[in-house]
Amino acid sequence: MKRAILFAGVAMIGVAFLSGNAGAQGAPQVVELAKVDVQTLAAGYRASKVIGSSVVNDTDEAIGKIDDILISSDGKQPYAVLSIGGFLGMGTYLVVVPYESLKLADMKVMLPGGSKEELRTLPTFTYVTE
């Protein structure tokens, strides 16, 4: 009987010790929140809808398609990967332009002043495969 009481006492002390407040571990985290006008944002363009869109220039000439949207490694600058030329995925040439250089209006993506020839002068973009 004494053993059972001793065992119960030790178990209660162990539970009390283990269930105490855990101190903060690691560095404190700070998350910056910003108010967003959700109604204005809801009228915007979803990336899933923009990817695959044809890109035209000022004269409404098709100059490529949006292959993907990338975010810079610092998370601050978006870029558009454009697929230029090719047929059925063969012979395509990928280039990157700052997303802010594209103009979106009436479900149309425009690259003012852009042409296939000018885009072909940009460095070829290839995705990292890891």
Backbone bond lengths (Angstrom), bond angles and torsions (degrees), N, CA, C in turn:
res aa  C-N    CA-C-N  psi(-1)  N-CA   C-N-CA  omega(-1)  CA-C   N-CA-C  phi
1 M - - - 1.447 - - 1.518 110.92 -
2 K 1.335 116.31 -41.96 1.455 120.05 179.30 1.524 110.26 -62.15
3 R 1.336 115.36 -37.18 1.461 118.94 179.22 1.521 111.24 -64.07
4 A 1.308 117.80 -41.02 1.462 122.38 -179.17 1.518 110.41 -64.77
5 I 1.336 116.64 -41.91 1.462 120.16 178.75 1.526 109.97 -66.57
6 L 1.326 117.47 -42.44 1.459 121.80 178.50 1.544 110.24 -62.25
7 F 1.329 116.01 -44.18 1.464 120.50 179.06 1.528 111.06 -62.88
8 A 1.333 117.57 -43.47 1.469 121.52 179.39 1.525 110.26 -63.67
9 G 1.317 117.68 -40.40 1.459 121.55 179.55 1.520 111.45 -64.30
10 V 1.327 116.35 -45.00 1.465 120.73 179.16 1.531 110.21 -64.04
11 A 1.331 116.86 -40.28 1.465 120.91 179.07 1.521 110.31 -63.68
12 M 1.314 118.60 -41.30 1.463 121.89 179.92 1.528 110.89 -65.97
13 I 1.321 116.74 -41.30 1.455 120.16 178.08 1.533 110.03 -64.80
14 G 1.335 118.15 -41.08 1.467 122.45 178.55 1.521 111.21 -62.51
15 V 1.334 117.04 -43.32 1.459 120.61 179.29 1.527 109.94 -64.56
16 A 1.318 117.58 -42.61 1.463 121.40 179.79 1.533 110.26 -63.86
17 F 1.326 116.21 -39.82 1.457 120.11 -179.80 1.529 111.22 -66.84
18 L 1.333 116.50 -43.55 1.461 121.06 -177.53 1.522 113.23 -74.61
19 S 1.311 117.98 -25.31 1.461 118.99 -177.61 1.525 112.84 -93.76
20 G 1.298 117.25 7.57 1.463 120.03 177.81 1.519 111.05 -65.83
21 N 1.316 117.05 169.59 1.462 121.81 -179.62 1.525 110.32 -62.13
22 A 1.300 115.11 128.91 1.459 119.96 176.32 1.521 107.45 -84.73
23 G 1.294 117.09 130.25 1.460 120.54 178.55 1.523 110.41 -69.01
24 A 1.299 116.43 156.40 1.462 121.25 178.66 1.522 109.01 -61.95
25 Q 1.309 114.94 136.14 1.450 119.70 -179.41 1.513 108.69 -114.50
26 G 1.293 117.70 138.52 1.454 121.72 178.81 1.521 111.35 80.23
27 A 1.310 114.82 -175.19 1.464 121.75 -179.03 1.525 110.06 -79.42
28 P 1.319 117.41 144.82 1.462 119.18 176.91 1.526 110.17 -65.28
29 Q 1.307 115.98 146.28 1.456 120.74 -179.03 1.514 110.11 -106.88
30 V 1.320 115.04 143.46 1.451 121.30 177.67 1.522 107.36 -124.42
31 V 1.310 116.77 126.70 1.461 121.70 178.10 1.514 107.52 -114.79
32 E 1.341 115.30 124.83 1.456 119.43 178.47 1.519 108.73 -88.25
33 L 1.299 115.80 127.42 1.455 121.55 177.39 1.515 109.26 -107.44
34 A 1.313 115.93 146.94 1.454 120.61 178.82 1.514 108.37 -134.85
35 K 1.303 115.93 138.59 1.459 119.75 176.26 1.520 108.50 -75.91
36 V 1.318 115.51 135.66 1.454 122.07 -179.08 1.517 108.13 -123.19
37 D 1.308 116.42 138.33 1.457 120.42 175.30 1.529 106.90 -75.77
38 V 1.311 116.45 95.86 1.460 121.24 -173.12 1.525 112.85 -66.66
39 Q 1.318 117.94 -28.62 1.466 119.57 178.62 1.523 110.99 -69.29
40 T 1.311 117.05 -41.31 1.456 120.67 176.69 1.518 110.27 -66.27
41 L 1.319 116.64 -43.39 1.457 121.31 -179.54 1.525 111.28 -64.93
42 A 1.312 118.27 -36.44 1.464 121.76 -179.60 1.522 111.68 -63.18
43 A 1.320 117.65 -24.42 1.464 121.44 178.33 1.529 111.63 -86.25
44 G 1.329 116.94 2.60 1.465 121.29 -177.97 1.516 112.52 -80.10
45 Y 1.321 116.25 -167.64 1.449 123.69 -176.55 1.527 109.81 -107.11
46 R 1.319 116.61 130.06 1.460 121.39 177.09 1.521 108.87 -81.88
47 A 1.328 116.29 140.88 1.461 120.32 179.77 1.524 110.66 -56.46
48 S 1.322 117.33 -38.79 1.462 120.21 -179.26 1.518 112.12 -64.08
49 K 1.307 117.59 -23.66 1.470 121.20 177.87 1.530 111.98 -89.70
50 V 1.331 116.68 -28.21 1.459 120.88 -179.25 1.527 110.42 -77.77
51 I 1.337 117.12 -39.41 1.459 120.88 179.47 1.526 108.46 -62.92
52 G 1.318 115.66 129.00 1.457 121.69 -177.48 1.516 113.05 96.99
53 S 1.333 117.26 -8.77 1.465 120.96 179.59 1.517 110.95 -71.97
54 S 1.316 115.55 145.73 1.464 120.99 173.59 1.516 108.91 -72.24
55 V 1.320 115.23 144.88 1.464 121.96 176.24 1.519 107.18 -110.83
56 V 1.318 116.06 130.71 1.462 121.36 179.87 1.521 109.32 -119.74
57 N 1.338 115.71 163.53 1.464 119.46 175.60 1.524 109.65 -101.73
58 D 1.312 116.67 -169.33 1.469 121.72 -177.20 1.527 113.21 -58.43
59 T 1.335 116.14 -31.13 1.469 120.09 -177.79 1.525 112.01 -92.81
60 D 1.330 116.95 14.92 1.468 124.13 177.70 1.532 112.37 65.89
61 E 1.339 116.60 22.85 1.458 121.78 175.68 1.522 108.63 -84.95
62 A 1.335 117.89 129.26 1.461 121.58 177.90 1.525 108.87 -68.51
63 I 1.339 116.34 125.77 1.467 119.83 -178.14 1.522 112.46 -119.04
64 G 1.316 118.35 -3.57 1.453 120.73 178.07 1.510 111.43 163.97
65 K 1.335 114.56 -171.85 1.462 121.60 177.32 1.516 109.00 -133.05
66 I 1.325 115.46 152.76 1.464 119.44 176.01 1.519 107.63 -80.03
67 D 1.335 115.20 116.00 1.458 121.59 -179.22 1.521 111.00 -85.66
68 D 1.329 116.48 -34.75 1.457 120.15 -177.44 1.522 109.20 -167.58
69 I 1.316 115.65 167.92 1.459 122.37 173.70 1.522 106.35 -123.64
70 L 1.317 116.41 126.06 1.461 121.93 -178.98 1.515 110.15 -115.09
71 I 1.311 115.52 150.49 1.460 122.97 175.58 1.519 107.52 -111.50
72 S 1.329 116.79 134.01 1.465 120.28 179.87 1.526 109.99 -58.36
73 S 1.324 115.94 159.14 1.463 120.28 -176.57 1.525 112.91 -62.21
74 D 1.340 117.86 -23.40 1.465 120.11 176.37 1.527 111.25 -85.58
75 G 1.327 117.14 -3.37 1.462 121.86 176.12 1.511 115.13 76.55
76 K 1.316 117.91 13.51 1.464 119.81 -173.61 1.521 114.26 -108.43
77 Q 1.324 118.63 -24.19 1.459 120.38 -172.96 1.527 110.67 -122.27
78 P 1.330 118.06 119.77 1.471 119.35 174.59 1.532 111.02 -87.43
79 Y 1.315 115.96 147.32 1.457 123.08 177.77 1.517 109.08 -130.24
80 A 1.321 116.24 153.24 1.455 121.59 175.85 1.525 108.04 -109.90
81 V 1.338 115.77 130.97 1.454 121.28 173.85 1.521 105.78 -92.98
82 L 1.324 116.37 119.89 1.456 121.49 -178.98 1.518 110.12 -105.14
83 S 1.316 115.57 137.23 1.454 122.94 175.61 1.523 107.09 -99.29
84 I 1.322 116.09 119.43 1.456 121.83 -175.68 1.526 108.75 -112.53
85 G 1.306 116.73 134.24 1.461 122.03 174.71 1.509 112.94 68.47
86 G 1.290 115.15 -163.33 1.449 121.29 179.82 1.520 112.55 82.20
87 F 1.310 114.39 169.33 1.457 121.56 179.57 1.511 107.51 -143.40
88 L 1.323 116.18 122.90 1.469 122.62 -178.63 1.525 112.04 53.03
89 G 1.334 115.76 40.20 1.459 120.57 176.42 1.518 114.84 83.55
90 M 1.317 118.46 -4.06 1.466 121.95 179.97 1.527 109.20 -97.79
91 G 1.321 116.71 134.13 1.459 121.27 176.88 1.518 114.19 74.79
92 T 1.319 117.39 19.92 1.458 118.58 178.94 1.521 110.03 -75.95
93 Y 1.305 115.04 153.30 1.448 124.03 -178.22 1.520 105.87 -124.06
94 L 1.331 118.25 118.91 1.458 121.87 -178.68 1.521 110.61 -97.90
95 V 1.328 115.94 133.81 1.462 122.74 175.46 1.528 107.81 -134.10
96 V 1.318 115.11 163.85 1.465 120.75 -179.54 1.519 109.22 -121.21
97 V 1.334 115.48 134.33 1.464 121.36 174.91 1.522 108.08 -129.42
98 P 1.327 117.80 150.55 1.469 119.24 175.32 1.533 109.39 -60.04
99 Y 1.308 116.75 134.93 1.458 120.87 -178.30 1.524 111.17 -58.55
100 E 1.337 116.60 -33.08 1.466 120.30 -178.33 1.531 112.47 -66.95
101 S 1.345 117.94 -16.09 1.461 119.77 177.87 1.530 111.65 -78.09
102 L 1.328 117.25 -13.97 1.462 121.15 177.30 1.520 109.69 -86.49
103 K 1.307 116.06 145.16 1.464 121.81 175.74 1.525 107.67 -115.74
104 L 1.328 116.18 128.46 1.454 120.98 179.81 1.518 109.00 -112.21
105 A 1.315 116.20 125.49 1.461 121.17 178.67 1.518 108.76 -157.45
106 D 1.311 115.77 137.76 1.462 121.61 177.38 1.523 112.16 51.70
107 M 1.330 116.39 45.07 1.463 122.80 179.18 1.534 111.95 57.74
108 K 1.320 116.98 29.77 1.457 122.79 178.66 1.520 107.86 -125.92
109 V 1.335 116.17 139.20 1.461 121.56 177.57 1.522 107.49 -107.30
110 M 1.338 115.70 124.13 1.465 120.72 -176.66 1.526 109.77 -122.60
111 L 1.323 115.22 140.64 1.462 122.52 172.12 1.528 106.13 -115.20
112 P 1.342 116.70 92.36 1.464 119.92 -176.71 1.526 111.58 -56.62
113 G 1.326 115.51 132.48 1.462 120.87 178.36 1.513 113.96 76.30
114 G 1.322 118.18 3.10 1.460 120.90 -176.97 1.516 112.90 -85.26
115 S 1.322 115.38 151.75 1.460 121.27 174.05 1.525 107.27 -147.58
116 K 1.336 116.00 159.29 1.465 119.72 178.27 1.522 110.71 -59.75
117 E 1.323 116.20 -39.70 1.470 120.84 -178.18 1.531 110.93 -63.48
118 E 1.337 116.77 -43.89 1.470 119.91 178.97 1.525 110.95 -66.03
119 L 1.322 116.57 -41.21 1.462 119.52 -179.43 1.525 111.42 -65.38
120 R 1.322 117.66 -32.63 1.471 120.85 178.84 1.535 111.97 -68.93
121 T 1.328 118.10 -15.58 1.471 120.56 177.20 1.526 111.47 -81.15
122 L 1.333 116.68 -12.87 1.470 120.34 178.37 1.524 109.46 -76.19
123 P 1.340 117.48 155.72 1.464 120.07 177.65 1.532 110.92 -61.78
124 T 1.318 115.79 143.98 1.457 121.47 176.49 1.524 109.25 -67.32
125 F 1.304 115.90 135.69 1.460 121.37 177.96 1.520 109.12 -101.49
126 T 1.335 116.64 136.41 1.462 121.34 172.77 1.518 108.19 -130.90
127 Y 1.315 115.81 140.53 1.461 121.08 179.10 1.516 109.59 -73.69
128 V 1.326 116.09 143.84 1.458 121.68 175.40 1.529 107.17 -76.13
129 T 1.310 116.32 132.24 1.467 120.11 178.71 1.515 108.41 -111.86
130 E 1.304 116.23 104.66 1.476 121.22 179.21 1.487 110.09 -123.81
